Amino acid sequence: MKDGYIAVMNCKGCGMCRGVCENNALIFEGERVVRIDYDKCTLCMKCVEACKNGALIYVD
């Protein structure tokens, strides 16, 4: 079982995270991330590292 999750908070649609998730766990609505598909997410944190606006955060 995974310890924690990645929360989406007020994505600005900058696109920095687009394409970094190798499992396609980021769910977009237009340019903005609206949620994470936790069945696909491995908590690799690549999206969190790519997000320069702090919209994707790890919560444990």
mmJSON file of the N, C-alpha and C atoms, coordinates in Angstrom:
{"data_MODEL":{"atom_site":{
"group_PDB":["ATOM","ATOM","ATOM","ATOM","ATOM","ATOM","ATOM","ATOM","ATOM","ATOM","ATOM","ATOM","ATOM","ATOM","ATOM","ATOM","ATOM","ATOM","ATOM","ATOM","ATOM","ATOM","ATOM","ATOM","ATOM","ATOM","ATOM","ATOM","ATOM","ATOM","ATOM","ATOM","ATOM","ATOM","ATOM","ATOM","ATOM","ATOM","ATOM","ATOM","ATOM","ATOM","ATOM","ATOM","ATOM","ATOM","ATOM","ATOM","ATOM","ATOM","ATOM","ATOM","ATOM","ATOM","ATOM","ATOM","ATOM","ATOM","ATOM","ATOM","ATOM","ATOM","ATOM","ATOM","ATOM","ATOM","ATOM","ATOM","ATOM","ATOM","ATOM","ATOM","ATOM","ATOM","ATOM","ATOM","ATOM","ATOM","ATOM","ATOM","ATOM","ATOM","ATOM","ATOM","ATOM","ATOM","ATOM","ATOM","ATOM","ATOM","ATOM","ATOM","ATOM","ATOM","ATOM","ATOM","ATOM","ATOM","ATOM","ATOM","ATOM","ATOM","ATOM","ATOM","ATOM","ATOM","ATOM","ATOM","ATOM","ATOM","ATOM","ATOM","ATOM","ATOM","ATOM","ATOM","ATOM","ATOM","ATOM","ATOM","ATOM","ATOM","ATOM","ATOM","ATOM","ATOM","ATOM","ATOM","ATOM","ATOM","ATOM","ATOM","ATOM","ATOM","ATOM","ATOM","ATOM","ATOM","ATOM","ATOM","ATOM","ATOM","ATOM","ATOM","ATOM","ATOM","ATOM","ATOM","ATOM","ATOM","ATOM","ATOM","ATOM","ATOM","ATOM","ATOM","ATOM","ATOM","ATOM","ATOM","ATOM","ATOM","ATOM","ATOM","ATOM","ATOM","ATOM","ATOM","ATOM","ATOM","ATOM","ATOM","ATOM","ATOM","ATOM","ATOM","ATOM","ATOM","ATOM","ATOM"],
"id":[1,2,3,4,5,6,7,8,9,10,11,12,13,14,15,16,17,18,19,20,21,22,23,24,25,26,27,28,29,30,31,32,33,34,35,36,37,38,39,40,41,42,43,44,45,46,47,48,49,50,51,52,53,54,55,56,57,58,59,60,61,62,63,64,65,66,67,68,69,70,71,72,73,74,75,76,77,78,79,80,81,82,83,84,85,86,87,88,89,90,91,92,93,94,95,96,97,98,99,100,101,102,103,104,105,106,107,108,109,110,111,112,113,114,115,116,117,118,119,120,121,122,123,124,125,126,127,128,129,130,131,132,133,134,135,136,137,138,139,140,141,142,143,144,145,146,147,148,149,150,151,152,153,154,155,156,157,158,159,160,161,162,163,164,165,166,167,168,169,170,171,172,173,174,175,176,177,178,179,180],
"type_symbol":["N","C","C","N","C","C","N","C","C","N","C","C","N","C","C","N","C","C","N","C","C","N","C","C","N","C","C","N","C","C","N","C","C","N","C","C","N","C","C","N","C","C","N","C","C","N","C","C","N","C","C","N","C","C","N","C","C","N","C","C","N","C","C","N","C","C","N","C","C","N","C","C","N","C","C","N","C","C","N","C","C","N","C","C","N","C","C","N","C","C","N","C","C","N","C","C","N","C","C","N","C","C","N","C","C","N","C","C","N","C","C","N","C","C","N","C","C","N","C","C","N","C","C","N","C","C","N","C","C","N","C","C","N","C","C","N","C","C","N","C","C","N","C","C","N","C","C","N","C","C","N","C","C","N","C","C","N","C","C","N","C","C","N","C","C","N","C","C","N","C","C","N","C","C","N","C","C","N","C","C"],
"label_atom_id":["N","CA","C","N","CA","C","N","CA","C","N","CA","C","N","CA","C","N","CA","C","N","CA","C","N","CA","C","N","CA","C","N","CA","C","N","CA","C","N","CA","C","N","CA","C","N","CA","C","N","CA","C","N","CA","C","N","CA","C","N","CA","C","N","CA","C","N","CA","C","N","CA","C","N","CA","C","N","CA","C","N","CA","C","N","CA","C","N","CA","C","N","CA","C","N","CA","C","N","CA","C","N","CA","C","N","CA","C","N","CA","C","N","CA","C","N","CA","C","N","CA","C","N","CA","C","N","CA","C","N","CA","C","N","CA","C","N","CA","C","N","CA","C","N","CA","C","N","CA","C","N","CA","C","N","CA","C","N","CA","C","N","CA","C","N","CA","C","N","CA","C","N","CA","C","N","CA","C","N","CA","C","N","CA","C","N","CA","C","N","CA","C","N","CA","C","N","CA","C","N","CA","C","N","CA","C","N","CA","C"],
"label_alt_id":[null,null,null,null,null,null,null,null,null,null,null,null,null,null,null,null,null,null,null,null,null,null,null,null,null,null,null,null,null,null,null,null,null,null,null,null,null,null,null,null,null,null,null,null,null,null,null,null,null,null,null,null,null,null,null,null,null,null,null,null,null,null,null,null,null,null,null,null,null,null,null,null,null,null,null,null,null,null,null,null,null,null,null,null,null,null,null,null,null,null,null,null,null,null,null,null,null,null,null,null,null,null,null,null,null,null,null,null,null,null,null,null,null,null,null,null,null,null,null,null,null,null,null,null,null,null,null,null,null,null,null,null,null,null,null,null,null,null,null,null,null,null,null,null,null,null,null,null,null,null,null,null,null,null,null,null,null,null,null,null,null,null,null,null,null,null,null,null,null,null,null,null,null,null,null,null,null,null,null,null],
"label_comp_id":["MET","MET","MET","LYS","LYS","LYS","ASP","ASP","ASP","GLY","GLY","GLY","TYR","TYR","TYR","ILE","ILE","ILE","ALA","ALA","ALA","VAL","VAL","VAL","MET","MET","MET","ASN","ASN","ASN","CYS","CYS","CYS","LYS","LYS","LYS","GLY","GLY","GLY","CYS","CYS","CYS","GLY","GLY","GLY","MET","MET","MET","CYS","CYS","CYS","ARG","ARG","ARG","GLY","GLY","GLY","VAL","VAL","VAL","CYS","CYS","CYS","GLU","GLU","GLU","ASN","ASN","ASN","ASN","ASN","ASN","ALA","ALA","ALA","LEU","LEU","LEU","ILE","ILE","ILE","PHE","PHE","PHE","GLU","GLU","GLU","GLY","GLY","GLY","GLU","GLU","GLU","ARG","ARG","ARG","VAL","VAL","VAL","VAL","VAL","VAL","ARG","ARG","ARG","ILE","ILE","ILE","ASP","ASP","ASP","TYR","TYR","TYR","ASP","ASP","ASP","LYS","LYS","LYS","CYS","CYS","CYS","THR","THR","THR","LEU","LEU","LEU","CYS","CYS","CYS","MET","MET","MET","LYS","LYS","LYS","CYS","CYS","CYS","VAL","VAL","VAL","GLU","GLU","GLU","ALA","ALA","ALA","CYS","CYS","CYS","LYS","LYS","LYS","ASN","ASN","ASN","GLY","GLY","GLY","ALA","ALA","ALA","LEU","LEU","LEU","ILE","ILE","ILE","TYR","TYR","TYR","VAL","VAL","VAL","ASP","ASP","ASP"],
"label_asym_id":["A","A","A","A","A","A","A","A","A","A","A","A","A","A","A","A","A","A","A","A","A","A","A","A","A","A","A","A","A","A","A","A","A","A","A","A","A","A","A","A","A","A","A","A","A","A","A","A","A","A","A","A","A","A","A","A","A","A","A","A","A","A","A","A","A","A","A","A","A","A","A","A","A","A","A","A","A","A","A","A","A","A","A","A","A","A","A","A","A","A","A","A","A","A","A","A","A","A","A","A","A","A","A","A","A","A","A","A","A","A","A","A","A","A","A","A","A","A","A","A","A","A","A","A","A","A","A","A","A","A","A","A","A","A","A","A","A","A","A","A","A","A","A","A","A","A","A","A","A","A","A","A","A","A","A","A","A","A","A","A","A","A","A","A","A","A","A","A","A","A","A","A","A","A","A","A","A","A","A","A"],
"label_entity_id":["1","1","1","1","1","1","1","1","1","1","1","1","1","1","1","1","1","1","1","1","1","1","1","1","1","1","1","1","1","1","1","1","1","1","1","1","1","1","1","1","1","1","1","1","1","1","1","1","1","1","1","1","1","1","1","1","1","1","1","1","1","1","1","1","1","1","1","1","1","1","1","1","1","1","1","1","1","1","1","1","1","1","1","1","1","1","1","1","1","1","1","1","1","1","1","1","1","1","1","1","1","1","1","1","1","1","1","1","1","1","1","1","1","1","1","1","1","1","1","1","1","1","1","1","1","1","1","1","1","1","1","1","1","1","1","1","1","1","1","1","1","1","1","1","1","1","1","1","1","1","1","1","1","1","1","1","1","1","1","1","1","1","1","1","1","1","1","1","1","1","1","1","1","1","1","1","1","1","1","1"],
"label_seq_id":[1,1,1,2,2,2,3,3,3,4,4,4,5,5,5,6,6,6,7,7,7,8,8,8,9,9,9,10,10,10,11,11,11,12,12,12,13,13,13,14,14,14,15,15,15,16,16,16,17,17,17,18,18,18,19,19,19,20,20,20,21,21,21,22,22,22,23,23,23,24,24,24,25,25,25,26,26,26,27,27,27,28,28,28,29,29,29,30,30,30,31,31,31,32,32,32,33,33,33,34,34,34,35,35,35,36,36,36,37,37,37,38,38,38,39,39,39,40,40,40,41,41,41,42,42,42,43,43,43,44,44,44,45,45,45,46,46,46,47,47,47,48,48,48,49,49,49,50,50,50,51,51,51,52,52,52,53,53,53,54,54,54,55,55,55,56,56,56,57,57,57,58,58,58,59,59,59,60,60,60],
"pdbx_PDB_ins_code":[null,null,null,null,null,null,null,null,null,null,null,null,null,null,null,null,null,null,null,null,null,null,null,null,null,null,null,null,null,null,null,null,null,null,null,null,null,null,null,null,null,null,null,null,null,null,null,null,null,null,null,null,null,null,null,null,null,null,null,null,null,null,null,null,null,null,null,null,null,null,null,null,null,null,null,null,null,null,null,null,null,null,null,null,null,null,null,null,null,null,null,null,null,null,null,null,null,null,null,null,null,null,null,null,null,null,null,null,null,null,null,null,null,null,null,null,null,null,null,null,null,null,null,null,null,null,null,null,null,null,null,null,null,null,null,null,null,null,null,null,null,null,null,null,null,null,null,null,null,null,null,null,null,null,null,null,null,null,null,null,null,null,null,null,null,null,null,null,null,null,null,null,null,null,null,null,null,null,null,null],
"Cartn_x":[0.837,0.0,0.875,0.417,1.172,1.003,2.054,2.008,1.878,0.69,0.478,-0.119,-0.224,-0.806,-0.356,-0.626,-0.302,-1.606,-1.641,-2.828,-2.673,-3.779,-3.802,-4.468,-3.723,-4.224,-4.071,-5.144,-5.146,-4.123,-4.161,-3.278,-3.495,-2.392,-2.455,-2.331,-2.136,-2.069,-0.798,0.323,1.591,2.159,1.779,2.228,3.556,4.184,5.488,5.418,4.286,4.157,3.725,3.204,2.683,3.807,3.598,4.578,5.609,5.686,6.696,6.235,4.931,4.412,4.449,5.284,5.435,4.232,3.356,2.184,0.884,0.982,-0.2,-1.23,-0.769,-1.653,-2.252,-1.724,-2.269,-3.485,-4.586,-5.818,-5.993,-6.039,-6.145,-7.548,-7.906,-9.103,-8.568,-8.459,-7.777,-6.299,-5.757,-4.339,-4.102,-5.143,-4.994,-5.125,-4.282,-4.405,-5.578,-6.512,-7.668,-7.659,-6.969,-6.876,-5.785,-5.508,-4.524,-5.265,-4.909,-5.454,-4.572,-5.031,-4.215,-4.021,-4.807,-4.566,-3.307,-2.947,-1.76,-0.554,-0.803,0.267,1.153,2.477,3.446,4.162,3.739,4.357,5.829,6.167,7.552,7.971,7.009,7.204,7.709,7.777,8.244,7.337,6.046,5.114,5.27,5.481,5.675,6.943,8.0,9.26,9.128,8.335,8.176,7.293,6.405,5.455,6.133,6.34,7.016,6.035,4.733,3.721,3.218,3.683,3.234,1.82,1.321,-0.039,-0.127,0.977,1.039,1.912,1.317,2.063,1.882,2.926,2.865,2.329,1.354,0.769,0.936,1.57,1.706,0.825],
"Cartn_y":[-1.19,0.0,1.244,2.267,3.509,4.349,5.056,5.964,7.392,7.898,9.266,9.362,10.587,10.847,12.203,12.478,13.769,14.539,15.73,16.572,17.609,17.941,18.972,20.202,21.302,22.531,23.708,24.136,25.342,25.334,24.317,24.236,25.449,26.046,27.227,26.875,25.6,25.171,25.552,25.631,26.032,24.943,23.671,22.578,21.953,22.412,21.872,20.392,19.939,18.536,17.628,18.206,17.404,16.565,15.275,14.389,13.801,14.283,13.725,12.433,12.209,10.995,9.846,8.864,7.717,6.787,6.95,6.083,6.774,7.991,8.768,8.864,9.147,9.242,10.636,11.624,12.977,13.103,13.545,13.733,15.23,15.586,16.983,17.332,18.582,19.185,20.405,20.304,21.353,21.318,22.426,22.507,22.244,22.177,22.067,20.639,20.302,19.02,19.16,18.215,18.286,17.189,16.085,15.03,14.04,13.121,12.067,10.734,9.871,8.52,7.664,7.415,6.723,5.246,4.687,3.312,3.233,4.344,4.397,5.046,5.908,6.679,5.782,5.907,5.146,6.026,7.268,8.243,8.47,8.492,8.733,10.184,11.075,12.5,13.339,12.778,13.555,14.747,14.574,15.681,16.763,16.353,17.314,18.127,17.462,18.15,19.086,18.705,19.518,20.741,20.661,21.748,22.901,23.992,25.156,26.106,25.822,26.674,26.126,24.944,24.352,23.819,23.542,23.029,21.539,20.824,19.392,19.209,18.698,18.551,17.143,16.645,15.336,15.516,14.703,14.729,13.34,13.265,11.92,11.76],
"Cartn_z":[0.0,0.0,0.0,-0.698,-0.806,0.45,0.811,1.955,1.449,1.395,0.965,-0.422,-0.902,-2.212,-2.714,-3.96,-4.56,-4.719,-4.154,-4.214,-5.32,-5.975,-7.009,-6.408,-6.378,-5.776,-6.742,-7.354,-8.176,-9.312,-10.137,-11.295,-12.194,-12.637,-13.505,-14.985,-15.298,-16.691,-17.409,-16.687,-17.311,-18.216,-17.964,-18.81,-18.436,-17.358,-16.968,-16.601,-16.1,-15.688,-16.83,-17.882,-18.99,-19.594,-19.658,-20.263,-19.319,-18.063,-17.157,-16.494,-16.423,-15.789,-16.788,-16.498,-17.389,-17.372,-16.372,-16.233,-16.638,-17.149,-17.556,-16.443,-15.231,-14.076,-13.89,-14.606,-14.499,-15.409,-14.844,-15.6,-15.863,-17.131,-17.531,-18.002,-17.783,-18.366,-19.1,-20.408,-21.158,-20.82,-20.361,-19.993,-18.513,-17.721,-16.265,-15.757,-14.789,-14.096,-13.137,-13.208,-12.318,-11.258,-11.552,-10.554,-10.941,-10.036,-10.23,-10.269,-11.206,-11.248,-10.343,-9.122,-8.133,-8.437,-9.346,-9.778,-10.642,-11.278,-12.137,-11.451,-10.486,-9.84,-8.987,-9.158,-8.37,-7.339,-7.22,-6.323,-6.636,-7.918,-8.327,-8.09,-7.964,-7.655,-8.821,-10.012,-11.159,-11.432,-11.265,-11.509,-10.448,-9.2,-8.109,-8.355,-8.776,-9.063,-10.26,-11.247,-12.449,-12.219,-11.242,-10.998,-10.263,-10.957,-10.38,-9.677,-9.79,-9.165,-7.846,-7.451,-6.2,-6.243,-7.454,-7.6,-7.333,-7.511,-7.231,-5.999,-4.939,-3.695,-3.143,-2.506,-1.861,-0.45,-0.093,1.251,1.843,3.013,3.6,4.812],
"occupancy":[1.0,1.0,1.0,1.0,1.0,1.0,1.0,1.0,1.0,1.0,1.0,1.0,1.0,1.0,1.0,1.0,1.0,1.0,1.0,1.0,1.0,1.0,1.0,1.0,1.0,1.0,1.0,1.0,1.0,1.0,1.0,1.0,1.0,1.0,1.0,1.0,1.0,1.0,1.0,1.0,1.0,1.0,1.0,1.0,1.0,1.0,1.0,1.0,1.0,1.0,1.0,1.0,1.0,1.0,1.0,1.0,1.0,1.0,1.0,1.0,1.0,1.0,1.0,1.0,1.0,1.0,1.0,1.0,1.0,1.0,1.0,1.0,1.0,1.0,1.0,1.0,1.0,1.0,1.0,1.0,1.0,1.0,1.0,1.0,1.0,1.0,1.0,1.0,1.0,1.0,1.0,1.0,1.0,1.0,1.0,1.0,1.0,1.0,1.0,1.0,1.0,1.0,1.0,1.0,1.0,1.0,1.0,1.0,1.0,1.0,1.0,1.0,1.0,1.0,1.0,1.0,1.0,1.0,1.0,1.0,1.0,1.0,1.0,1.0,1.0,1.0,1.0,1.0,1.0,1.0,1.0,1.0,1.0,1.0,1.0,1.0,1.0,1.0,1.0,1.0,1.0,1.0,1.0,1.0,1.0,1.0,1.0,1.0,1.0,1.0,1.0,1.0,1.0,1.0,1.0,1.0,1.0,1.0,1.0,1.0,1.0,1.0,1.0,1.0,1.0,1.0,1.0,1.0,1.0,1.0,1.0,1.0,1.0,1.0,1.0,1.0,1.0,1.0,1.0,1.0],
"B_iso_or_equiv":[0.0,0.0,0.0,0.0,0.0,0.0,0.0,0.0,0.0,0.0,0.0,0.0,0.0,0.0,0.0,0.0,0.0,0.0,0.0,0.0,0.0,0.0,0.0,0.0,0.0,0.0,0.0,0.0,0.0,0.0,0.0,0.0,0.0,0.0,0.0,0.0,0.0,0.0,0.0,0.0,0.0,0.0,0.0,0.0,0.0,0.0,0.0,0.0,0.0,0.0,0.0,0.0,0.0,0.0,0.0,0.0,0.0,0.0,0.0,0.0,0.0,0.0,0.0,0.0,0.0,0.0,0.0,0.0,0.0,0.0,0.0,0.0,0.0,0.0,0.0,0.0,0.0,0.0,0.0,0.0,0.0,0.0,0.0,0.0,0.0,0.0,0.0,0.0,0.0,0.0,0.0,0.0,0.0,0.0,0.0,0.0,0.0,0.0,0.0,0.0,0.0,0.0,0.0,0.0,0.0,0.0,0.0,0.0,0.0,0.0,0.0,0.0,0.0,0.0,0.0,0.0,0.0,0.0,0.0,0.0,0.0,0.0,0.0,0.0,0.0,0.0,0.0,0.0,0.0,0.0,0.0,0.0,0.0,0.0,0.0,0.0,0.0,0.0,0.0,0.0,0.0,0.0,0.0,0.0,0.0,0.0,0.0,0.0,0.0,0.0,0.0,0.0,0.0,0.0,0.0,0.0,0.0,0.0,0.0,0.0,0.0,0.0,0.0,0.0,0.0,0.0,0.0,0.0,0.0,0.0,0.0,0.0,0.0,0.0,0.0,0.0,0.0,0.0,0.0,0.0],
"pdbx_formal_charge":[null,null,null,null,null,null,null,null,null,null,null,null,null,null,null,null,null,null,null,null,null,null,null,null,null,null,null,null,null,null,null,null,null,null,null,null,null,null,null,null,null,null,null,null,null,null,null,null,null,null,null,null,null,null,null,null,null,null,null,null,null,null,null,null,null,null,null,null,null,null,null,null,null,null,null,null,null,null,null,null,null,null,null,null,null,null,null,null,null,null,null,null,null,null,null,null,null,null,null,null,null,null,null,null,null,null,null,null,null,null,null,null,null,null,null,null,null,null,null,null,null,null,null,null,null,null,null,null,null,null,null,null,null,null,null,null,null,null,null,null,null,null,null,null,null,null,null,null,null,null,null,null,null,null,null,null,null,null,null,null,null,null,null,null,null,null,null,null,null,null,null,null,null,null,null,null,null,null,null,null],
"auth_seq_id":[1,1,1,2,2,2,3,3,3,4,4,4,5,5,5,6,6,6,7,7,7,8,8,8,9,9,9,10,10,10,11,11,11,12,12,12,13,13,13,14,14,14,15,15,15,16,16,16,17,17,17,18,18,18,19,19,19,20,20,20,21,21,21,22,22,22,23,23,23,24,24,24,25,25,25,26,26,26,27,27,27,28,28,28,29,29,29,30,30,30,31,31,31,32,32,32,33,33,33,34,34,34,35,35,35,36,36,36,37,37,37,38,38,38,39,39,39,40,40,40,41,41,41,42,42,42,43,43,43,44,44,44,45,45,45,46,46,46,47,47,47,48,48,48,49,49,49,50,50,50,51,51,51,52,52,52,53,53,53,54,54,54,55,55,55,56,56,56,57,57,57,58,58,58,59,59,59,60,60,60],
"auth_comp_id":["MET","MET","MET","LYS","LYS","LYS","ASP","ASP","ASP","GLY","GLY","GLY","TYR","TYR","TYR","ILE","ILE","ILE","ALA","ALA","ALA","VAL","VAL","VAL","MET","MET","MET","ASN","ASN","ASN","CYS","CYS","CYS","LYS","LYS","LYS","GLY","GLY","GLY","CYS","CYS","CYS","GLY","GLY","GLY","MET","MET","MET","CYS","CYS","CYS","ARG","ARG","ARG","GLY","GLY","GLY","VAL","VAL","VAL","CYS","CYS","CYS","GLU","GLU","GLU","ASN","ASN","ASN","ASN","ASN","ASN","ALA","ALA","ALA","LEU","LEU","LEU","ILE","ILE","ILE","PHE","PHE","PHE","GLU","GLU","GLU","GLY","GLY","GLY","GLU","GLU","GLU","ARG","ARG","ARG","VAL","VAL","VAL","VAL","VAL","VAL","ARG","ARG","ARG","ILE","ILE","ILE","ASP","ASP","ASP","TYR","TYR","TYR","ASP","ASP","ASP","LYS","LYS","LYS","CYS","CYS","CYS","THR","THR","THR","LEU","LEU","LEU","CYS","CYS","CYS","MET","MET","MET","LYS","LYS","LYS","CYS","CYS","CYS","VAL","VAL","VAL","GLU","GLU","GLU","ALA","ALA","ALA","CYS","CYS","CYS","LYS","LYS","LYS","ASN","ASN","ASN","GLY","GLY","GLY","ALA","ALA","ALA","LEU","LEU","LEU","ILE","ILE","ILE","TYR","TYR","TYR","VAL","VAL","VAL","ASP","ASP","ASP"],
"auth_asym_id":["A","A","A","A","A","A","A","A","A","A","A","A","A","A","A","A","A","A","A","A","A","A","A","A","A","A","A","A","A","A","A","A","A","A","A","A","A","A","A","A","A","A","A","A","A","A","A","A","A","A","A","A","A","A","A","A","A","A","A","A","A","A","A","A","A","A","A","A","A","A","A","A","A","A","A","A","A","A","A","A","A","A","A","A","A","A","A","A","A","A","A","A","A","A","A","A","A","A","A","A","A","A","A","A","A","A","A","A","A","A","A","A","A","A","A","A","A","A","A","A","A","A","A","A","A","A","A","A","A","A","A","A","A","A","A","A","A","A","A","A","A","A","A","A","A","A","A","A","A","A","A","A","A","A","A","A","A","A","A","A","A","A","A","A","A","A","A","A","A","A","A","A","A","A","A","A","A","A","A","A"],
"auth_atom_id":["N","CA","C","N","CA","C","N","CA","C","N","CA","C","N","CA","C","N","CA","C","N","CA","C","N","CA","C","N","CA","C","N","CA","C","N","CA","C","N","CA","C","N","CA","C","N","CA","C","N","CA","C","N","CA","C","N","CA","C","N","CA","C","N","CA","C","N","CA","C","N","CA","C","N","CA","C","N","CA","C","N","CA","C","N","CA","C","N","CA","C","N","CA","C","N","CA","C","N","CA","C","N","CA","C","N","CA","C","N","CA","C","N","CA","C","N","CA","C","N","CA","C","N","CA","C","N","CA","C","N","CA","C","N","CA","C","N","CA","C","N","CA","C","N","CA","C","N","CA","C","N","CA","C","N","CA","C","N","CA","C","N","CA","C","N","CA","C","N","CA","C","N","CA","C","N","CA","C","N","CA","C","N","CA","C","N","CA","C","N","CA","C","N","CA","C","N","CA","C","N","CA","C","N","CA","C","N","CA","C"],
"pdbx_PDB_model_num":[1,1,1,1,1,1,1,1,1,1,1,1,1,1,1,1,1,1,1,1,1,1,1,1,1,1,1,1,1,1,1,1,1,1,1,1,1,1,1,1,1,1,1,1,1,1,1,1,1,1,1,1,1,1,1,1,1,1,1,1,1,1,1,1,1,1,1,1,1,1,1,1,1,1,1,1,1,1,1,1,1,1,1,1,1,1,1,1,1,1,1,1,1,1,1,1,1,1,1,1,1,1,1,1,1,1,1,1,1,1,1,1,1,1,1,1,1,1,1,1,1,1,1,1,1,1,1,1,1,1,1,1,1,1,1,1,1,1,1,1,1,1,1,1,1,1,1,1,1,1,1,1,1,1,1,1,1,1,1,1,1,1,1,1,1,1,1,1,1,1,1,1,1,1,1,1,1,1,1,1]
}}}
